[in-house]
């Protein structure tokens, strides 16, 4: 394994979605009525594409892998990824199927009901993934295996086996709220995952556990190396063989919670790649998520690593090592 490195090569495999967001929305007007909003924005989103953009902003070299359509939505999505330096040459184009997209009317308190078209995401095929590139990367982030359809079975297991053979660190996040059937489908690949990064609702739903302790234990017993679970305003919890860290959410004014989990994943991966350990990675994840929460869309006000580090409380910076920026 080549970690730690300050500019890791990360492959983001999975859900690539175009988000159309507007705020603030207090109600959908009846009939053909209209309402004036303060802001409308398009973003590259989903647990692969959203994380890819945030990783690029934090200094990683990023390659996107996933299925999109051949439509205008795809062209917009690719242009948004390209703008941030994400390598989009490995995205698979699916003819006759629209690119996955979501309309998000953001409430004044930051909540985000979603109107979603699943689209091309579940049409990924084994030949669409370059296993050699995966094996040569520093990190493979699997974003949304729960929406990859048949690919989430043997094809995904083969990709993760290639990653393991190449010494590539594997992280995984979910897209949907989840159910026990998701855990059944993912059980064969969980032993090949180093860090599982769900939110608390997803973890409890897929494990059918009564509390987080039981849910985390279920995932660890399945063979996953570690769990970093986000809990919204309650922060995050990171459990590995030698760590059980509980980190608070950073207090910021919340505009929109879209993409906060993806930002946490990006920050966490970046921290691990810098060699800061799970707790340091969790703090960077919390900072990235806090920045995203302050604006509209899945990357919002996040601009770079130095900015995220400045948001971390001085008392927590003692856990960082090997970088002048964090001192």
C-alpha positions in Angstrom: 0.0 0.0 0.0 1.4 3.4 -1.0 -0.3 5.5 1.7 0.2 8.1 3.1 0.6 10.5 0.3 -0.3 14.2 0.0 -1.7 13.9 -3.6 -3.4 10.4 -3.7 -4.9 8.8 -6.8 -8.5 8.0 -5.9 -10.9 6.1 -8.1 -14.6 7.0 -7.4 -16.8 4.2 -8.6 -20.6 4.3 -8.5 -23.4 6.8 -8.5 -23.0 9.8 -10.8 -26.0 12.1 -10.5 -26.8 15.6 -11.7 -28.5 17.6 -9.0 -30.8 20.6 -9.7 -31.3 22.5 -6.4 -33.3 25.5 -5.4 -33.7 27.4 -2.2 -35.5 28.3 0.0 -38.6 26.3 -0.8 -41.4 26.4 1.8 -44.1 24.8 -0.4 -44.8 23.7 -3.9 -47.3 26.3 -5.3 -50.7 24.9 -6.4 -51.7 24.6 -10.0 -49.5 26.6 -12.3 -48.5 29.0 -9.6 -44.9 30.2 -9.1 -42.6 31.3 -6.3 -39.4 33.3 -6.4 -36.3 31.6 -5.0 -32.9 33.1 -4.0 -30.8 30.5 -5.7 -30.8 27.6 -8.2 -27.8 25.5 -8.9 -26.6 22.5 -10.8 -24.0 20.2 -9.2 -22.2 16.9 -9.8 -23.6 14.7 -7.1 -24.1 11.2 -5.8 -21.9 9.2 -3.6 -19.3 8.8 -6.3 -19.4 12.0 -8.3 -20.1 14.3 -5.3 -17.2 12.7 -3.4 -15.0 13.0 -6.5 -15.4 16.8 -6.7 -14.7 17.2 -3.0 -11.6 15.0 -3.2 -10.3 17.0 -6.1 -10.8 20.2 -4.1 -8.9 18.7 -1.2 -5.9 18.0 -3.5 -6.4 14.4 -4.8 -6.0 13.2 -8.3 -9.5 11.7 -9.0 -10.9 9.3 -11.7 -14.6 8.8 -12.0 -16.0 5.4 -13.0 -19.7 4.8 -13.3 -22.6 4.8 -15.9 -24.2 7.9 -17.3 -26.4 8.5 -20.4 -25.7 10.1 -23.7 -28.0 13.0 -23.1 -27.7 16.7 -22.2 -27.7 15.8 -18.5 -24.6 13.7 -19.1 -22.9 16.5 -20.9 -23.6 18.9 -18.0 -22.5 16.4 -15.4 -19.2 15.7 -17.2 -18.5 19.4 -17.7 -19.0 20.0 -13.9 -16.6 17.1 -13.1 -14.1 18.3 -15.7 -14.2 21.8 -14.3 -12.7 20.5 -11.0 -10.1 18.4 -12.7 -11.8 15.0 -12.3 -10.8 12.5 -15.0 -14.1 11.6 -16.7 -12.6 9.4 -19.5 -13.6 6.2 -17.7 -17.3 7.0 -17.4 -19.5 4.5 -19.3 -22.1 6.0 -21.7 -25.4 4.0 -21.8 -27.5 4.7 -25.0 -31.2 5.1 -24.6 -31.1 5.7 -20.8 -31.1 9.1 -19.2 -28.4 10.2 -16.8 -29.4 9.8 -13.2 -30.8 13.1 -11.9 -32.4 14.6 -8.8 -34.5 17.8 -8.2 -34.0 19.1 -4.7 -36.3 21.8 -3.2 -34.3 22.9 -0.2 -36.2 24.0 2.8 -35.2 27.1 4.9 -33.8 24.8 7.6 -31.6 23.0 5.1 -33.7 19.8 4.8 -33.7 18.3 1.3 -36.7 16.3 0.0 -35.7 14.6 -3.3 -37.4 13.9 -6.6 -35.1 11.4 -8.2 -34.8 9.5 -11.5 -32.5 6.4 -11.1 -31.5 6.5 -14.7 -28.2 5.0 -15.9 -26.5 4.3 -12.6 -27.7 0.7 -12.3 -26.6 -0.1 -15.9 -22.9 -0.4 -15.1 -21.3 -3.5 -16.5 -18.2 -5.5 -15.6 -16.4 -4.4 -18.8 -16.9 -0.7 -17.9 -14.4 -0.8 -15.0 -10.7 -0.7 -15.5 -9.5 -3.1 -12.8 -5.8 -2.4 -13.7 -6.3 1.3 -12.9 -8.2 0.4 -9.7 -5.2 -1.8 -8.6 -2.7 1.0 -9.3 -4.7 3.6 -7.3 -4.1 4.6 -3.7 -7.8 4.5 -2.9 -10.9 3.0 -4.4 -14.1 4.7 -3.1 -17.3 2.8 -3.9 -20.1 5.2 -3.7 -23.6 3.7 -3.8 -23.2 -0.1 -4.3 -26.8 -0.3 -3.2 -27.9 1.3 -6.5 -25.6 -0.5 -8.8 -27.9 -3.4 -9.5 -26.3 -6.7 -10.6 -22.9 -5.0 -10.7 -22.9 -5.0 -6.9 -22.6 -8.8 -6.9 -19.7 -10.8 -8.4 -18.5 -7.9 -10.7 -18.0 -5.6 -7.7 -16.3 -8.4 -5.7 -13.9 -8.9 -8.6 -13.1 -5.2 -8.7 -12.5 -5.1 -4.9 -10.3 -8.3 -5.2 -8.2 -6.4 -7.8 -7.9 -3.5 -5.4 -6.9 -5.7 -2.6 -4.3 -7.5 -4.8 -2.8 -4.1 -5.8 -2.7 -2.8 -2.3 -5.4 -0.2 -2.9 -7.3 1.1 0.1 -11.1 0.5 -0.2 -13.8 2.8 1.2 -17.5 2.4 0.7 -20.6 4.6 1.2 -24.3 4.0 0.5 -26.8 6.2 -1.4 -30.3 5.1 -0.3 -31.8 4.8 3.2 -31.3 1.1 3.0 -32.8 -2.2 4.2 -31.6 -5.6 5.5 -31.6 -6.8 1.9 -28.7 -4.4 1.1 -26.6 -6.0 3.8 -27.4 -9.5 2.3 -26.2 -8.3 -1.1 -23.1 -6.7 0.2 -22.0 -9.4 2.6 -19.6 -11.1 0.2 -17.7 -7.8 -0.5 -17.6 -6.3 3.0 -14.4 -8.3 4.0 -12.7 -6.5 1.2 -13.6 -3.0 2.5 -11.2 -1.1 4.7 -13.6 1.7 5.8 -17.4 1.6 5.6 -18.8 5.1 5.7 -22.6 5.1 6.1 -24.8 7.5 7.9 -26.5 6.3 11.1 -29.9 5.9 9.5 -28.4 3.7 6.8 -26.4 1.6 9.2 -29.4 0.9 11.4 -31.6 0.1 8.4 -29.3 -2.4 6.8 -28.3 -4.1 10.0 -31.8 -4.0 11.6 -29.9 -3.1 14.8 -31.5 -1.5 17.8 -28.6 0.9 18.3 -25.3 2.0 16.7 -23.2 -0.3 18.9 -25.0 -3.3 17.5 -25.0 -1.9 14.0 -21.3 -1.2 14.0 -20.6 -4.7 15.5 -22.6 -6.3 12.7 -20.5 -4.6 10.0 -17.2 -5.4 11.8 -18.2 -9.0 12.3 -18.9 -9.2 8.6 -15.2 -8.6 8.0 -15.0 -4.9 7.3 -11.8 -3.2 8.7 -13.5 -0.2 10.2 -16.7 1.9 10.4 -17.0 5.7 10.3 -20.6 6.5 10.7 -22.0 10.1 10.3 -24.8 11.2 12.6 -25.8 14.6 11.3 -25.8 17.3 14.0 -24.5 14.6 16.5 -21.2 14.4 14.6 -19.6 11.1 13.7 -18.2 7.9 15.3 -15.2 6.0 14.1 -14.6 2.4 15.2 -11.5 0.4 14.3 -9.6 -2.4 16.0 -7.9 0.1 18.3 -10.1 3.2 18.1 -13.6 4.2 19.2 -13.7 8.0 18.6 -16.7 10.2 18.9 -16.3 13.5 17.1 -18.8 16.4 17.3 -20.3 18.2 14.3 -18.7 21.6 13.8 -21.1 24.5 14.6 -21.9 26.3 11.4 -25.0 28.0 9.9 -26.7 25.3 7.8 -28.0 26.3 4.4 -28.3 22.9 2.8 -27.3 19.4 3.9 -27.1 17.9 0.4 -23.7 16.2 0.0 -22.5 16.5 3.6 -22.0 12.8 3.7 -20.0 12.8 0.5 -17.9 15.7 1.8 -17.2 13.7 5.0 -16.1 10.8 2.9 -13.8 13.0 0.9 -12.3 14.6 4.0 -11.9 11.2 5.7 -10.1 9.7 2.7 -7.9 12.7 2.3 -6.9 12.5 6.0 -6.1 8.8 5.8 -4.0 9.5 2.7 -2.1 12.1 4.6 -1.3 9.6 7.4 -3.4 11.3 10.1 -5.1 8.2 11.3 -8.8 7.5 11.7 -9.5 10.3 14.2 -7.6 12.9 12.3 -9.4 11.8 9.1 -12.7 12.1 10.9 -12.0 15.7 11.9 -11.1 16.6 8.3 -14.3 14.9 7.2 -16.3 16.9 9.7 -14.7 20.1 8.5 -15.4 19.3 4.8 -19.0 18.5 5.7 -19.4 21.7 7.7 -18.2 23.8 4.7 -20.6 22.0 2.3 -23.5 22.6 4.7 -23.0 26.4 4.5 -24.0 26.7 0.8 -26.3 25.2 -1.8 -25.2 21.9 -3.4 -22.9 19.0 -2.8 -19.7 20.9 -2.9 -20.9 24.4 -1.9 -18.4 26.5 0.0 -15.6 24.0 0.1 -12.6 25.3 -1.8 -9.5 23.6 -0.5 -7.6 21.6 2.1 -6.1 24.7 3.9 -9.6 26.1 4.3 -11.0 22.9 5.8 -8.1 22.6 8.2 -8.7 26.1 9.5 -12.2 25.1 10.5 -10.9 22.3 12.8 -10.7 23.5 16.5 -7.1 24.2 17.6 -7.4 21.6 20.4 -8.0 18.9 17.9 -5.1 19.7 15.6 -2.6 17.9 17.9 -3.7 14.6 16.2 -2.4 15.7 12.8 1.1 14.8 11.7 3.4 15.2 8.6 2.0 18.4 7.3 2.9 22.1 7.8 -0.7 23.1 6.9 -2.2 21.4 9.9 0.2 22.8 12.5 
